[in-house]
């Protein structure tokens, strides 16, 4: 069997991916990868704090790798300057042991979900909208996946309206930090705290809610099968 790279992959180098990457580096995890096809824009700077004005127009992953090499001398950050798509997802995700979903595209989130379920790779979902945010870790075949909640991703029109609503920097930062904590737990051989549990952050009241999510019978992830439910979730 092909060996699995035990490193962490962050898909997205924006409002979620930047705080997640910073938290990984602060925790001493200096060897991970960041994937994003987009350049730094002026509107990114208030939330994505590792980028400065000099980085505008530079690919985010290149600017991120340069930042971490300057700020963390032992850092070895792989910059993947491409978009995660159906024709490359399996090859890329298959190289890593854990995935942080730091994207803002519902279609890409479901692509990460489906690929990780198929390959048996754990990942942590994250999403933000306005003053709200969510995070949940999926252990394939053991805990509920995104399709246990929603059988299909939202229509593109719905996704566009979400982008129009914007996000609040501290909310994105908080969810990114939560995602990194899940990845760090996995890297240290511990059970991620949000395995099968949805964390919902409501910034309007500074409130957090934890909701256990049951696997849906009939979902292709197989987590609702009796043989899967009979076992305790394991990190590896």
VEXNUKE-86002 format. One record per residue (C-alpha): residue in one letter; residue number from 1; z, x, y. Coordinates in steps of 0.02 Angstrom, whole numbers. Layout:
! VEXNUKE-86002
aa: A, i: NUM, pz: Z, px: X, py: Y .
...
! end
This chain:
! VEXNUKE-86002
aa: X, i: 1, pz: 0, px: 0, py: 0 .
aa: X, i: 2, pz: -42, px: 63, py: 174 .
aa: X, i: 3, pz: 109, px: 127, py: 269 .
aa: X, i: 4, pz: 165, px: 22, py: 417 .
aa: X, i: 5, pz: 195, px: 110, py: 583 .
aa: X, i: 6, pz: 376, px: 74, py: 629 .
aa: X, i: 7, pz: 340, px: 80, py: 816 .
aa: X, i: 8, pz: 344, px: -68, py: 934 .
aa: X, i: 9, pz: 187, px: -141, py: 1014 .
aa: X, i: 10, pz: 199, px: -230, py: 1182 .
aa: X, i: 11, pz: 50, px: -344, py: 1211 .
aa: X, i: 12, pz: 39, px: -365, py: 1399 .
aa: X, i: 13, pz: 92, px: -246, py: 1538 .
aa: X, i: 14, pz: 139, px: -375, py: 1669 .
aa: X, i: 15, pz: 291, px: -478, py: 1717 .
aa: X, i: 16, pz: 362, px: -480, py: 1540 .
aa: X, i: 17, pz: 292, px: -318, py: 1472 .
aa: X, i: 18, pz: 354, px: -205, py: 1612 .
aa: X, i: 19, pz: 540, px: -252, py: 1601 .
aa: X, i: 20, pz: 528, px: -250, py: 1411 .
aa: X, i: 21, pz: 456, px: -74, py: 1413 .
aa: X, i: 22, pz: 587, px: -14, py: 1537 .
aa: X, i: 23, pz: 726, px: -83, py: 1428 .
aa: X, i: 24, pz: 655, px: 2, py: 1274 .
aa: X, i: 25, pz: 647, px: 169, py: 1364 .
aa: X, i: 26, pz: 824, px: 151, py: 1434 .
aa: X, i: 27, pz: 886, px: 115, py: 1257 .
aa: X, i: 28, pz: 812, px: 279, py: 1197 .
aa: X, i: 29, pz: 656, px: 209, py: 1114 .
aa: X, i: 30, pz: 526, px: 325, py: 1186 .
aa: X, i: 31, pz: 382, px: 303, py: 1063 .
aa: X, i: 32, pz: 296, px: 134, py: 1082 .
aa: X, i: 33, pz: 128, px: 63, py: 1134 .
aa: X, i: 34, pz: 75, px: -50, py: 1278 .
aa: X, i: 35, pz: -86, px: -150, py: 1269 .
aa: X, i: 36, pz: -173, px: -230, py: 1419 .
aa: X, i: 37, pz: -353, px: -231, py: 1486 .
aa: X, i: 38, pz: -314, px: -271, py: 1668 .
aa: X, i: 39, pz: -296, px: -162, py: 1824 .
aa: X, i: 40, pz: -146, px: -162, py: 1940 .
aa: X, i: 41, pz: -167, px: -285, py: 2084 .
aa: X, i: 42, pz: -70, px: -300, py: 2247 .
aa: X, i: 43, pz: 6, px: -466, py: 2191 .
aa: X, i: 44, pz: 83, px: -379, py: 2039 .
aa: X, i: 45, pz: 193, px: -260, py: 2138 .
aa: X, i: 46, pz: 342, px: -376, py: 2178 .
aa: X, i: 47, pz: 374, px: -413, py: 1993 .
aa: X, i: 48, pz: 301, px: -265, py: 1900 .
aa: X, i: 49, pz: 412, px: -133, py: 1974 .
aa: X, i: 50, pz: 344, px: 24, py: 1888 .
aa: X, i: 51, pz: 182, px: 9, py: 1988 .
aa: X, i: 52, pz: 163, px: 64, py: 2168 .
aa: X, i: 53, pz: 25, px: 41, py: 2295 .
aa: X, i: 54, pz: -58, px: 202, py: 2237 .
aa: X, i: 55, pz: -86, px: 122, py: 2066 .
aa: X, i: 56, pz: -187, px: -25, py: 2133 .
aa: X, i: 57, pz: -354, px: -29, py: 2043 .
aa: X, i: 58, pz: -290, px: 82, py: 1902 .
aa: X, i: 59, pz: -276, px: 8, py: 1728 .
aa: X, i: 60, pz: -99, px: -55, py: 1701 .
aa: X, i: 61, pz: -74, px: 37, py: 1537 .
aa: X, i: 62, pz: -131, px: 202, py: 1612 .
aa: X, i: 63, pz: -13, px: 180, py: 1760 .
aa: X, i: 64, pz: 128, px: 130, py: 1642 .
aa: X, i: 65, pz: 102, px: 282, py: 1529 .
aa: X, i: 66, pz: 103, px: 395, py: 1682 .
aa: X, i: 67, pz: 263, px: 315, py: 1746 .
aa: X, i: 68, pz: 355, px: 337, py: 1582 .
aa: X, i: 69, pz: 296, px: 517, py: 1561 .
aa: X, i: 70, pz: 367, px: 556, py: 1734 .
aa: X, i: 71, pz: 529, px: 458, py: 1717 .
aa: X, i: 72, pz: 569, px: 491, py: 1534 .
aa: X, i: 73, pz: 524, px: 669, py: 1488 .
aa: X, i: 74, pz: 523, px: 639, py: 1301 .
aa: X, i: 75, pz: 424, px: 478, py: 1311 .
aa: X, i: 76, pz: 266, px: 460, py: 1207 .
aa: X, i: 77, pz: 183, px: 298, py: 1261 .
aa: X, i: 78, pz: 18, px: 247, py: 1184 .
aa: X, i: 79, pz: -94, px: 159, py: 1310 .
aa: X, i: 80, pz: -213, px: 33, py: 1231 .
aa: X, i: 81, pz: -341, px: -11, py: 1365 .
aa: X, i: 82, pz: -412, px: -167, py: 1284 .
aa: X, i: 83, pz: -385, px: -352, py: 1258 .
aa: X, i: 84, pz: -312, px: -419, py: 1097 .
aa: X, i: 85, pz: -449, px: -525, py: 1017 .
aa: X, i: 86, pz: -485, px: -602, py: 848 .
aa: X, i: 87, pz: -595, px: -458, py: 795 .
aa: X, i: 88, pz: -467, px: -321, py: 830 .
aa: X, i: 89, pz: -298, px: -407, py: 812 .
aa: X, i: 90, pz: -271, px: -371, py: 628 .
aa: X, i: 91, pz: -316, px: -187, py: 641 .
aa: X, i: 92, pz: -207, px: -157, py: 794 .
aa: X, i: 93, pz: -55, px: -260, py: 746 .
aa: X, i: 94, pz: -63, px: -191, py: 569 .
aa: X, i: 95, pz: -21, px: -19, py: 637 .
aa: X, i: 96, pz: 147, px: -74, py: 707 .
aa: X, i: 97, pz: 310, px: -138, py: 636 .
aa: X, i: 98, pz: 362, px: -258, py: 776 .
aa: X, i: 99, pz: 266, px: -346, py: 916 .
aa: X, i: 100, pz: 326, px: -404, py: 1087 .
aa: X, i: 101, pz: 218, px: -548, py: 1149 .
aa: X, i: 102, pz: 215, px: -516, py: 1337 .
aa: X, i: 103, pz: 54, px: -610, py: 1372 .
aa: X, i: 104, pz: 21, px: -758, py: 1486 .
aa: X, i: 105, pz: -118, px: -835, py: 1381 .
aa: X, i: 106, pz: -75, px: -975, py: 1257 .
aa: X, i: 107, pz: -227, px: -929, py: 1152 .
aa: X, i: 108, pz: -170, px: -748, py: 1139 .
aa: X, i: 109, pz: 7, px: -801, py: 1096 .
aa: X, i: 110, pz: -59, px: -902, py: 949 .
aa: X, i: 111, pz: -172, px: -757, py: 899 .
aa: X, i: 112, pz: -18, px: -644, py: 893 .
aa: X, i: 113, pz: 76, px: -777, py: 795 .
aa: X, i: 114, pz: -61, px: -804, py: 667 .
aa: X, i: 115, pz: -97, px: -618, py: 644 .
aa: X, i: 116, pz: 86, px: -572, py: 626 .
aa: X, i: 117, pz: 115, px: -713, py: 501 .
aa: X, i: 118, pz: -35, px: -658, py: 400 .
aa: X, i: 119, pz: 19, px: -475, py: 400 .
aa: X, i: 120, pz: 205, px: -508, py: 382 .
aa: X, i: 121, pz: 248, px: -424, py: 548 .
aa: X, i: 122, pz: 399, px: -488, py: 646 .
aa: X, i: 123, pz: 371, px: -525, py: 831 .
aa: X, i: 124, pz: 461, px: -599, py: 979 .
aa: X, i: 125, pz: 376, px: -736, py: 1079 .
aa: X, i: 126, pz: 406, px: -746, py: 1266 .
aa: X, i: 127, pz: 345, px: -863, py: 1401 .
aa: X, i: 128, pz: 386, px: -899, py: 1584 .
aa: X, i: 129, pz: 337, px: -1036, py: 1705 .
aa: X, i: 130, pz: 411, px: -1057, py: 1878 .
aa: X, i: 131, pz: 601, px: -1051, py: 1861 .
aa: X, i: 132, pz: 599, px: -1068, py: 1672 .
aa: X, i: 133, pz: 575, px: -951, py: 1526 .
aa: X, i: 134, pz: 586, px: -949, py: 1336 .
aa: X, i: 135, pz: 600, px: -821, py: 1196 .
aa: X, i: 136, pz: 607, px: -833, py: 1005 .
aa: X, i: 137, pz: 589, px: -707, py: 865 .
aa: X, i: 138, pz: 481, px: -749, py: 715 .
aa: X, i: 139, pz: 513, px: -669, py: 545 .
aa: X, i: 140, pz: 356, px: -719, py: 449 .
aa: X, i: 141, pz: 388, px: -827, py: 297 .
aa: X, i: 142, pz: 573, px: -841, py: 339 .
aa: X, i: 143, pz: 592, px: -922, py: 509 .
aa: X, i: 144, pz: 491, px: -1048, py: 609 .
aa: X, i: 145, pz: 332, px: -986, py: 693 .
aa: X, i: 146, pz: 243, px: -1052, py: 847 .
aa: X, i: 147, pz: 137, px: -1171, py: 742 .
aa: X, i: 148, pz: 296, px: -1249, py: 675 .
aa: X, i: 149, pz: 322, px: -1308, py: 855 .
aa: X, i: 150, pz: 142, px: -1337, py: 909 .
aa: X, i: 151, pz: 4, px: -1350, py: 782 .
aa: X, i: 152, pz: -128, px: -1299, py: 910 .
aa: X, i: 153, pz: -120, px: -1200, py: 1073 .
aa: X, i: 154, pz: -135, px: -1298, py: 1237 .
aa: X, i: 155, pz: -307, px: -1331, py: 1309 .
aa: X, i: 156, pz: -372, px: -1200, py: 1430 .
aa: X, i: 157, pz: -354, px: -1324, py: 1574 .
aa: X, i: 158, pz: -168, px: -1338, py: 1537 .
aa: X, i: 159, pz: -154, px: -1149, py: 1535 .
aa: X, i: 160, pz: -240, px: -1136, py: 1703 .
aa: X, i: 161, pz: -117, px: -1260, py: 1781 .
aa: X, i: 162, pz: 27, px: -1156, py: 1714 .
aa: X, i: 163, pz: -44, px: -1001, py: 1798 .
aa: X, i: 164, pz: -59, px: -1098, py: 1961 .
aa: X, i: 165, pz: 128, px: -1140, py: 1951 .
aa: X, i: 166, pz: 171, px: -955, py: 1958 .
aa: X, i: 167, pz: 326, px: -867, py: 1895 .
aa: X, i: 168, pz: 486, px: -801, py: 1974 .
aa: X, i: 169, pz: 511, px: -613, py: 1953 .
aa: X, i: 170, pz: 695, px: -616, py: 1897 .
aa: X, i: 171, pz: 656, px: -749, py: 1766 .
aa: X, i: 172, pz: 515, px: -645, py: 1694 .
aa: X, i: 173, pz: 627, px: -492, py: 1701 .
aa: X, i: 174, pz: 766, px: -582, py: 1608 .
aa: X, i: 175, pz: 650, px: -642, py: 1470 .
aa: X, i: 176, pz: 571, px: -470, py: 1454 .
aa: X, i: 177, pz: 744, px: -393, py: 1434 .
aa: X, i: 178, pz: 787, px: -521, py: 1300 .
aa: X, i: 179, pz: 627, px: -479, py: 1207 .
aa: X, i: 180, pz: 667, px: -294, py: 1213 .
aa: X, i: 181, pz: 841, px: -328, py: 1144 .
aa: X, i: 182, pz: 763, px: -415, py: 995 .
aa: X, i: 183, pz: 645, px: -268, py: 966 .
aa: X, i: 184, pz: 788, px: -143, py: 982 .
aa: X, i: 185, pz: 891, px: -239, py: 854 .
aa: X, i: 186, pz: 745, px: -232, py: 733 .
aa: X, i: 187, pz: 718, px: -46, py: 766 .
aa: X, i: 188, pz: 901, px: -12, py: 725 .
aa: X, i: 189, pz: 893, px: -112, py: 563 .
aa: X, i: 190, pz: 992, px: -262, py: 629 .
aa: X, i: 191, pz: 951, px: -446, py: 624 .
aa: X, i: 192, pz: 871, px: -502, py: 789 .
aa: X, i: 193, pz: 986, px: -629, py: 870 .
aa: X, i: 194, pz: 845, px: -752, py: 907 .
aa: X, i: 195, pz: 768, px: -757, py: 733 .
aa: X, i: 196, pz: 725, px: -942, py: 717 .
aa: X, i: 197, pz: 817, px: -983, py: 879 .
aa: X, i: 198, pz: 734, px: -1029, py: 1044 .
aa: X, i: 199, pz: 820, px: -962, py: 1200 .
aa: X, i: 200, pz: 780, px: -1066, py: 1354 .
aa: X, i: 201, pz: 822, px: -998, py: 1526 .
aa: X, i: 202, pz: 832, px: -1119, py: 1672 .
aa: X, i: 203, pz: 838, px: -1018, py: 1832 .
aa: X, i: 204, pz: 868, px: -1171, py: 1940 .
aa: X, i: 205, pz: 1045, px: -1187, py: 1870 .
aa: X, i: 206, pz: 1068, px: -1011, py: 1800 .
aa: X, i: 207, pz: 1085, px: -1090, py: 1629 .
aa: X, i: 208, pz: 1040, px: -1032, py: 1453 .
aa: X, i: 209, pz: 1017, px: -1145, py: 1302 .
aa: X, i: 210, pz: 1000, px: -1088, py: 1120 .
aa: X, i: 211, pz: 909, px: -1209, py: 1004 .
aa: X, i: 212, pz: 887, px: -1177, py: 816 .
aa: X, i: 213, pz: 706, px: -1211, py: 768 .
aa: X, i: 214, pz: 672, px: -1278, py: 594 .
aa: X, i: 215, pz: 516, px: -1224, py: 502 .
aa: X, i: 216, pz: 391, px: -1366, py: 489 .
aa: X, i: 217, pz: 346, px: -1428, py: 316 .
aa: X, i: 218, pz: 160, px: -1400, py: 290 .
aa: X, i: 219, pz: 144, px: -1259, py: 417 .
aa: X, i: 220, pz: 39, px: -1117, py: 352 .
aa: X, i: 221, pz: 177, px: -990, py: 389 .
aa: X, i: 222, pz: 266, px: -1047, py: 231 .
aa: X, i: 223, pz: 441, px: -1033, py: 304 .
aa: X, i: 224, pz: 483, px: -1211, py: 254 .
aa: X, i: 225, pz: 449, px: -1180, py: 69 .
aa: X, i: 226, pz: 605, px: -1193, py: -40 .
aa: X, i: 227, pz: 588, px: -1016, py: -106 .
aa: X, i: 228, pz: 579, px: -947, py: 71 .
aa: X, i: 229, pz: 725, px: -1051, py: 134 .
aa: X, i: 230, pz: 834, px: -1001, py: -12 .
aa: X, i: 231, pz: 838, px: -820, py: 45 .
aa: X, i: 232, pz: 933, px: -753, py: 195 .
aa: X, i: 233, pz: 819, px: -684, py: 330 .
aa: X, i: 234, pz: 802, px: -496, py: 322 .
aa: X, i: 235, pz: 753, px: -375, py: 457 .
aa: X, i: 236, pz: 638, px: -273, py: 345 .
! end
